[in-house]
């Protein structure tokens, strides 16, 4: 290889393929007390990303893989779409479905459906899109309610349709790096900050990991273009082990990213009914961070940056290898 070819190869490897922004579980709800606390909580995040995007450039898109609404009631979708449309402006949002999209609003309400999610966002529950030279794959979350029951099933299992969809999507663009988005993490990825005190829900707890993770990993192992698996669901706290976790599947690395949540982090934190059951109170985590993630995709790696919007500072960054 001559000098010119070497420079061209270096430029090719260093060329940024994609820049996007990812939000963990947002939990919009049109309830007056909830919305008052929620909008106050989210305001610093939206102010920070607005100024940041003006200064540093707008991402190609934003994404939030599930639990965008706290329950599947139509008024919550309406609020989420209106607020996110106003806050994100020209940056498109790719939504995913989580377990909360199925939740009833109250004891009198129905259990909601994936069809309602599709109607609200004008998206199927599973879909793909191309962002430049990168394949993006959104997976669905299974309905957590069994027929005739109003208690959530603790078993989270991807359907055969979802597994087949993932496999087909990875086959279609084998030369392009692929990013998989799903609400629930795979087993044994993000962990608890303190298992003795059970500070966090994590990927070892039933209901907080995909039970047929081995089937997902087998698919990812068969496709060298599978690079990132990005999920939420656990509301993991800052400092949780393996928020970003790289493992080798087949003969290539796959990196898992857990998006935490700007609404609240930590088990039994966030909004709680007061002891007299008259008001909603917010219980912050320790440390209480207000975070989301910026991702920069290159040919041979991804740069993952974690932003604390309250302090308007980058907390840390990770490099996810692609080879």
C-alpha positions as CSV (number, residue, x, y, z in Angstrom):
1,X,0.0,0.0,0.0
2,X,1.5,3.4,-1.0
3,X,1.3,6.5,1.0
4,X,-1.9,7.9,-0.7
5,X,-3.7,4.6,-0.3
6,X,-2.7,4.5,3.4
7,X,-4.1,8.0,3.9
8,X,-7.3,7.0,2.1
9,X,-7.6,3.9,4.3
10,X,-7.1,6.0,7.5
11,X,-9.7,8.6,6.3
12,X,-12.1,5.8,5.5
13,X,-11.7,4.2,9.0
14,X,-12.0,7.6,10.8
15,X,-15.1,8.8,8.8
16,X,-18.1,9.3,11.1
17,X,-21.0,7.2,9.7
18,X,-23.6,8.4,12.1
19,X,-24.3,10.6,15.1
20,X,-27.5,10.1,17.1
21,X,-29.0,10.6,20.6
22,X,-30.7,8.0,22.8
23,X,-33.1,8.5,25.7
24,X,-33.9,5.9,28.4
25,X,-37.4,5.4,29.8
26,X,-39.3,8.7,29.7
27,X,-42.7,7.8,31.2
28,X,-44.9,10.6,30.1
29,X,-48.3,10.7,31.8
30,X,-51.0,13.3,31.5
31,X,-52.0,13.1,35.2
32,X,-51.7,16.7,36.6
33,X,-49.5,15.9,39.6
34,X,-47.3,13.5,37.6
35,X,-47.0,16.0,34.7
36,X,-46.0,18.8,37.0
37,X,-43.1,16.9,38.5
38,X,-42.2,15.2,35.2
39,X,-42.0,18.5,33.2
40,X,-39.9,20.1,35.9
41,X,-37.6,17.1,35.9
42,X,-37.2,17.0,32.1
43,X,-36.8,20.8,31.5
44,X,-33.0,20.9,32.2
45,X,-32.4,18.0,29.9
46,X,-34.2,19.6,27.0
47,X,-32.6,23.0,27.6
48,X,-29.2,21.4,27.6
49,X,-29.6,19.3,24.5
50,X,-31.0,22.3,22.6
51,X,-28.0,24.5,23.3
52,X,-25.6,21.5,22.8
53,X,-27.1,20.6,19.4
54,X,-26.9,24.3,18.3
55,X,-23.3,24.5,19.3
56,X,-22.0,21.0,18.3
57,X,-24.4,19.9,15.5
58,X,-27.8,18.2,15.3
59,X,-27.9,14.4,15.4
60,X,-29.4,12.4,12.6
61,X,-32.1,11.2,14.8
62,X,-33.1,10.4,18.4
63,X,-34.4,7.1,19.8
64,X,-36.2,5.9,22.9
65,X,-36.7,2.1,23.1
66,X,-39.9,1.8,25.2
67,X,-41.7,3.2,28.2
68,X,-42.0,6.5,26.5
69,X,-45.4,6.7,28.2
70,X,-46.2,5.5,31.7
71,X,-49.4,3.8,30.7
72,X,-51.0,3.1,27.3
73,X,-53.9,5.6,27.8
74,X,-54.4,7.8,24.6
75,X,-53.9,11.0,26.5
76,X,-50.4,10.0,27.5
77,X,-49.4,9.3,23.9
78,X,-50.8,12.7,22.9
79,X,-48.8,14.5,25.6
80,X,-45.6,12.6,24.8
81,X,-45.9,13.3,21.0
82,X,-46.7,17.0,21.6
83,X,-43.9,17.6,24.1
84,X,-41.2,15.6,22.3
85,X,-42.1,17.2,19.0
86,X,-41.7,20.6,20.5
87,X,-38.5,19.8,22.4
88,X,-36.7,17.8,19.7
89,X,-37.7,20.1,16.8
90,X,-36.4,18.9,13.5
91,X,-34.6,15.8,15.0
92,X,-36.8,12.8,14.3
93,X,-37.6,10.4,17.1
94,X,-37.7,6.6,16.6
95,X,-40.0,5.1,19.4
96,X,-40.0,1.6,20.7
97,X,-42.6,-0.2,22.7
98,X,-42.0,-1.3,26.4
99,X,-44.0,-3.0,29.1
100,X,-45.5,0.3,30.2
101,X,-47.2,0.9,26.9
102,X,-49.5,-2.0,27.8
103,X,-50.4,-0.7,31.3
104,X,-53.9,0.4,32.3
105,X,-54.2,4.0,33.5
106,X,-56.3,2.9,36.6
107,X,-58.4,0.0,37.9
108,X,-61.2,0.9,35.6
109,X,-59.1,1.1,32.5
110,X,-58.4,-1.6,30.0
111,X,-55.0,-3.3,29.4
112,X,-53.7,-1.5,26.3
113,X,-52.4,-3.0,23.1
114,X,-49.5,-2.9,20.7
115,X,-52.1,-1.7,18.1
116,X,-52.5,1.5,20.1
117,X,-48.8,2.1,20.1
118,X,-48.7,1.6,16.3
119,X,-51.6,4.1,15.8
120,X,-50.1,6.7,18.1
121,X,-46.6,6.7,16.6
122,X,-47.5,5.5,13.0
123,X,-44.9,2.8,13.4
124,X,-45.1,-1.0,13.6
125,X,-43.8,-2.6,16.8
126,X,-40.8,-4.0,14.9
127,X,-39.1,-2.0,12.2
128,X,-35.9,-1.1,10.6
129,X,-34.4,2.0,9.1
130,X,-31.2,3.0,7.3
131,X,-29.2,6.0,8.7
132,X,-26.5,6.6,6.2
133,X,-24.4,3.4,6.1
134,X,-25.8,2.0,9.4
135,X,-28.7,-0.4,9.8
136,X,-31.0,0.4,12.7
137,X,-33.3,-2.4,14.1
138,X,-36.1,-1.7,16.6
139,X,-37.5,-4.8,18.3
140,X,-40.8,-5.1,20.2
141,X,-41.4,-5.9,23.9
142,X,-43.9,-8.8,24.5
143,X,-47.2,-8.0,26.1
144,X,-46.6,-8.6,29.9
145,X,-50.2,-9.5,30.6
146,X,-51.6,-13.0,30.2
147,X,-55.2,-13.1,28.8
148,X,-57.7,-12.4,31.5
149,X,-55.1,-11.3,34.1
150,X,-54.0,-7.8,35.2
151,X,-50.8,-8.8,36.9
152,X,-47.6,-8.6,34.9
153,X,-46.0,-11.9,33.9
154,X,-42.4,-12.0,35.2
155,X,-41.2,-13.9,32.1
156,X,-40.0,-11.7,29.2
157,X,-39.5,-13.9,26.2
158,X,-39.0,-12.7,22.6
159,X,-41.4,-14.4,20.2
160,X,-40.3,-16.5,17.3
161,X,-41.5,-13.7,15.1
162,X,-39.2,-11.2,16.8
163,X,-36.2,-13.5,16.6
164,X,-36.9,-14.2,12.9
165,X,-37.3,-10.4,12.3
166,X,-33.9,-9.8,13.9
167,X,-32.2,-12.5,11.9
168,X,-33.7,-11.3,8.6
169,X,-32.8,-7.6,9.3
170,X,-29.2,-8.5,9.9
171,X,-29.1,-10.6,6.7
172,X,-30.3,-7.9,4.5
173,X,-27.4,-5.5,4.9
174,X,-24.4,-7.7,5.8
175,X,-21.7,-5.2,5.0
176,X,-23.3,-2.4,7.0
177,X,-22.9,-2.0,10.8
178,X,-26.1,-2.8,12.6
179,X,-27.5,-1.3,15.9
180,X,-30.3,-3.2,17.7
181,X,-32.7,-1.3,19.9
182,X,-35.0,-3.2,22.4
183,X,-36.6,-2.2,25.6
184,X,-35.3,-5.1,27.7
185,X,-31.6,-6.0,28.1
186,X,-30.1,-9.4,27.6
187,X,-29.3,-11.6,30.5
188,X,-26.1,-10.9,32.5
189,X,-25.4,-7.5,31.1
190,X,-26.1,-4.4,33.3
191,X,-25.8,-5.2,37.0
192,X,-26.8,-3.9,40.5
193,X,-24.7,-1.2,42.2
194,X,-25.1,-3.1,45.5
195,X,-26.9,-6.5,45.3
196,X,-27.0,-6.8,49.1
197,X,-29.1,-3.7,49.3
198,X,-30.8,-4.3,46.0
199,X,-30.3,-0.7,44.8
200,X,-31.2,-1.5,41.2
201,X,-33.3,-3.7,39.0
202,X,-30.8,-5.5,36.8
203,X,-30.3,-8.1,34.1
204,X,-30.1,-10.9,36.7
205,X,-33.6,-10.2,38.0
206,X,-36.7,-11.9,36.5
207,X,-38.7,-9.5,34.3
208,X,-35.5,-7.4,33.7
209,X,-33.8,-9.6,31.1
210,X,-34.9,-11.5,28.0
211,X,-35.3,-15.1,29.1
212,X,-34.4,-16.5,25.7
213,X,-31.2,-14.3,25.6
214,X,-29.3,-17.3,24.4
215,X,-31.4,-17.4,21.2
216,X,-30.7,-13.7,20.6
217,X,-27.0,-14.1,21.2
218,X,-27.0,-17.0,18.8
219,X,-28.4,-14.8,16.1
220,X,-26.0,-12.0,16.9
221,X,-23.1,-14.4,16.8
222,X,-24.0,-15.4,13.3
223,X,-23.9,-11.9,11.9
224,X,-20.6,-10.0,12.0
225,X,-22.5,-6.7,11.3
226,X,-24.3,-6.9,14.7
227,X,-22.4,-4.2,16.7
228,X,-24.6,-2.7,19.4
229,X,-27.6,-3.8,21.5
230,X,-29.2,-0.8,23.2
231,X,-31.9,-1.1,25.8
232,X,-33.5,0.5,28.9
233,X,-36.1,-0.9,31.3
234,X,-34.0,-1.2,34.4
235,X,-33.6,2.5,35.3
236,X,-30.1,1.6,36.4
237,X,-28.3,4.0,38.6
238,X,-25.1,5.9,37.8
239,X,-22.2,3.6,38.6
240,X,-24.1,0.4,37.9
241,X,-21.6,-2.3,36.6
242,X,-21.7,-3.0,32.9
243,X,-23.8,-0.1,31.9
244,X,-21.7,-0.5,28.8
245,X,-20.6,-4.1,28.4
246,X,-18.7,-5.7,25.5
247,X,-18.7,-9.5,24.9
248,X,-17.5,-11.6,22.0
249,X,-20.2,-13.5,20.1
250,X,-19.1,-15.8,17.3
251,X,-15.9,-14.1,16.2
252,X,-16.8,-10.5,16.8
253,X,-17.5,-8.1,19.7
254,X,-21.1,-6.9,20.5
255,X,-21.5,-4.1,22.9
256,X,-24.5,-3.7,25.2
257,X,-25.6,-0.2,26.3
258,X,-28.2,0.4,29.0
259,X,-29.7,3.8,28.7
260,X,-30.6,4.4,32.4
261,X,-33.5,6.9,32.6
262,X,-33.7,10.7,32.9
263,X,-37.0,10.3,34.8
264,X,-35.4,8.5,37.7
265,X,-32.8,5.8,38.5
266,X,-32.6,3.2,41.2
267,X,-35.1,0.7,42.6
268,X,-38.1,2.2,44.4
269,X,-37.0,5.7,43.5
270,X,-39.0,8.3,41.5
271,X,-42.7,9.1,42.0
272,X,-44.4,7.7,45.1
273,X,-47.7,8.3,46.7
274,X,-47.4,10.1,50.1
275,X,-48.2,8.2,53.2
276,X,-51.6,9.9,53.5
277,X,-52.2,9.0,49.8
278,X,-53.2,12.5,48.8
279,X,-50.1,13.7,46.9
280,X,-47.4,12.5,44.6
281,X,-43.8,12.8,45.9
282,X,-40.5,12.5,44.0
283,X,-37.8,10.5,45.7
284,X,-34.4,11.1,44.0
285,X,-31.6,8.5,43.6
286,X,-28.2,9.0,45.2
287,X,-26.4,10.2,43.2
288,X,-29.3,11.9,41.3
289,X,-28.2,12.3,37.7
290,X,-30.3,13.5,34.8
291,X,-28.7,11.7,31.8
292,X,-29.0,10.7,28.2
293,X,-26.5,9.4,25.7
294,X,-24.8,10.6,22.5
295,X,-23.5,8.0,20.1
296,X,-20.9,8.5,17.3
297,X,-20.6,5.6,14.9
298,X,-17.4,5.0,12.9
299,X,-16.4,2.2,10.6
300,X,-14.4,0.3,13.3
301,X,-15.8,1.6,16.6
302,X,-18.5,3.6,18.3
303,X,-17.9,6.4,20.8
304,X,-20.6,6.4,23.6
305,X,-20.8,9.6,25.7
306,X,-22.9,10.1,28.8
307,X,-24.3,13.5,29.5
308,X,-25.5,14.9,32.8
309,X,-27.9,17.6,31.8
310,X,-28.3,19.2,35.2
311,X,-24.5,20.0,35.4
312,X,-24.3,20.4,31.6
313,X,-21.2,18.2,31.6
314,X,-20.1,14.9,30.0
315,X,-19.8,12.3,32.8
316,X,-17.8,9.8,30.9
317,X,-17.3,8.0,27.6
318,X,-16.7,4.5,26.3
319,X,-15.4,3.1,23.1
320,X,-17.2,0.1,21.7
321,X,-14.9,-1.9,19.3
322,X,-16.4,-3.3,16.0
323,X,-13.5,-5.7,15.2
